[in-house]
Amino acid sequence: MRIPDNLVEKLLKSSGKFSEEEIKNLRTQEEKTKKPLQDLVLINHLLSEEELTKLYADEIDIPFVNLSPKEIKREYLKLLPERIARQYGAIVFDVDENHNISLALDDPDDVQAINFLRKQLGDKLKIFSTPSSLIQAGIDQYRDNIDSELTKVIDTDQDQDGGSDEEIDEKDIAEDSPVAQSVNIIIDYAVKSGASDIHIEPREDYVLIRYRIDGILKEANKLPRKLLNSLISRIKILSNMKIDEHRAPQDGRFKVEIGGMYYALRVSSLPILDGEKIVMRILNESSRAANFNELGFWGKGLEILENAIIQPHGMILVTGPTGSGKSTTLFSILSKLNTPDVNISTVEDPVEYHIVGANQTQVNPAAGMTFGSGLRALLRQDPNIIMVGEVRDIETADLAIQAALTGHLVFSTLHTNNAATCLPRLLDMGVEPFLIASTIRVVIAQRLVRRLCSNCAQEISVDNDMFQRIKKDFGLSGDDSILEINKLETLAIKDNINPTIKNTTNDLSSSSSNIKRLWKANPDGCEICSQTGYKGRIGIYEVLPNTEELQHMIINNTTSEDIENYAISTDKMVTMKIDGLIKSLRGQTTIEEVFRVTSAD
């Protein structure tokens, strides 16, 4: 649904939520970015898609419905062919006892579309308005599960007992071949499942397809072993890789459009014992950067971060293992800072997120483009803000530090377990202590935990054994532990900016008290979370500011343990574990998830 700019402005005024100045600023932003006013309203979170659609529906006098796509009966869907549903953005979602047909339409003001649909469905047609995303989700319900879809294009039952790899013929990997259709289905279902990665893994007797969803690998399908070579070759053709090279790893990339959204797939091949394995990382190029609250920042940590990124120069480091969300955090920060009056330049390996207006460079060691040489070149490109994908050696560290000293705001990542360890790590690389002390503004350490499904999460009582484990794992020892947890819970409620579930109000008495209530994932799940109990992920963070006292400690070569203890004891930093505990008290995640991602630290 595309709402004209003038009508969007009228809707904002009629809502009574926005001043003339706010609307004027939005118009100014529209002129600078050349983006439709409707998109800017959603990007800036002025209104949700649902709220804007409701206002539009009221304006054109069309009833609004909050569609539940997965609850639509297939017999209703079949009343309108999928081809027509996609063409007009229309979904039949109900039929009453009088045979009145309820139809949700992406653009309920499209007279031509309505006339055509009346010819298809009859005069007993009731038109409703619903958000475009729900229309798309409804159209997705036309499709069966991945097993059924693959069975339609290939015989998945053949050769399951093992067979020799099939010789590849051109027709086997052509655009309209069963193998090409299979690749499309595998990618399509991965995107619809919210997967971040697709694994295509050869086994002795079959090819295993797995998706990584919310950080957890899950088996999606098994294909006949004889399809392996043609499947791999088809993916290599798409990603401009050499199809006759099977002994060396390769990297490639291609793009697809699914449901009106564009996705980049970063492809990696690797020879293993049973053949070649393919992993495809899925990157949504149509998605906006999440704001800091959505990522999981809150309270003092959020305040420290927001203050650090508006400084004219200095260095901000994000640390954590692979897959902990470092790139996503940097993408959000750079997107927030991305205005027409600044030059943002990056050196990355690989370039994961495309930032419109930024100058992004891909590392290519074979061509002499390393982090060091790339950063050296960037400094001659008149940048205001620099992002170096990773500080890997003393050359890159020195150049980044020098850039921060000479009037640039520099962002980068390191692989350390926590924020405090990051500073001694730079010392180990050979960076002078006084340079670290004078340039580092803040260090962010992070992990990702699965977010509880807000629709089906369950409240639980915590027994004394679990309470003792919480005390031990989260460093809440002694007689003051109850008081400490009580304080944390108060903090959780006070600073709960965007809770997914209502606040908990635990009764912590002073005897052998325990946390009375926490939250757990429903083992049966629901339609919204695909029966997993979790939907999406959220970060847990520790944000360490480089205060004057900390600078003295760095210069004196203080250990990471002492730095961390100082930051905690002076309330300068909340550790990742405590941040996770607070988020579990809020009902945003579970205590088991926090244990899972932090227990090895």
PEBELNOR-V895001 format. One record per backbone hydrogen bond with DSSP energy under -1.0 kcal/mol. NH is the residue of the N-H (numbers start at 1). CO is the residue of the C=O. If there is no record, write none. Layout:
BEGIN
nh:co
NH:CO
NH:CO
END
This chain:
BEGIN
nh:co
8:4
9:5
10:6
11:7
12:8
13:9
14:10
15:11
16:13
23:19
24:20
25:21
26:22
27:23
28:24
29:25
30:26
31:27
32:28
33:29
34:30
40:36
41:37
42:38
43:39
44:40
45:42
46:41
47:41
52:48
53:49
54:50
55:51
56:52
57:53
58:54
59:55
60:56
62:57
65:129
67:65
71:68
72:69
77:73
78:74
79:76
80:77
85:81
86:82
87:83
88:84
89:85
90:85
91:104
93:102
94:102
96:100
99:96
101:124
102:94
103:126
104:91
105:128
106:89
110:107
111:109
114:110
115:111
116:112
117:113
118:114
119:115
120:116
121:117
122:118
125:123
126:101
128:103
129:63
135:131
136:132
137:133
138:134
139:135
140:136
141:138
142:139
143:140
149:145
150:146
151:147
152:148
154:150
156:154
158:155
162:159
172:169
173:170
177:174
181:177
182:178
183:179
184:180
185:181
186:182
187:183
188:184
189:185
190:186
191:187
192:188
193:189
194:191
195:190
196:212
198:280
199:210
200:278
201:208
203:206
207:223
208:201
209:221
210:199
211:218
212:197
213:216
216:213
218:211
220:209
221:209
223:207
227:224
228:225
231:227
232:228
233:229
234:230
235:231
236:232
237:233
238:234
239:235
240:237
241:236
250:269
252:267
254:265
256:263
258:261
261:258
263:256
264:283
265:254
266:281
267:252
268:279
269:250
270:277
272:275
275:272
277:270
278:200
279:268
280:198
281:266
282:196
283:264
285:262
286:262
295:291
296:292
297:292
302:298
303:299
304:300
305:301
306:302
307:303
308:304
309:305
311:308
314:408
315:439
316:410
317:442
318:412
319:444
320:414
324:321
329:325
330:326
331:327
332:328
333:329
334:330
335:331
336:332
337:333
339:337
342:339
345:385
346:359
347:387
348:361
358:355
359:344
361:346
363:348
364:369
367:364
368:365
369:364
370:368
374:370
375:371
376:372
377:373
378:374
379:375
380:377
381:378
384:343
385:343
386:409
387:345
388:411
389:347
391:413
397:393
398:394
399:395
400:396
401:397
402:398
403:399
404:400
405:401
406:402
408:403
409:384
410:314
411:386
412:316
414:318
422:419
425:421
426:422
427:423
428:424
429:425
431:426
436:432
437:433
438:434
439:435
440:436
441:315
443:544
444:317
445:542
446:319
447:540
449:538
451:536
452:588
453:533
457:453
458:520
460:518
467:463
468:464
469:465
470:466
471:467
472:468
473:469
474:470
476:471
481:478
484:480
485:481
486:482
487:483
488:484
489:485
490:486
491:487
492:488
493:489
494:490
495:491
497:495
513:511
518:460
520:458
531:526
532:529
535:451
538:449
539:295
540:447
542:445
544:443
546:441
547:545
551:547
552:548
553:549
554:550
555:551
556:552
557:554
558:553
563:559
564:560
565:561
566:562
567:563
568:564
569:565
570:566
571:568
572:567
573:567
579:575
580:576
581:577
582:578
583:579
584:580
585:581
586:582
588:583
594:590
595:591
596:592
597:593
598:594
599:595
601:598
END
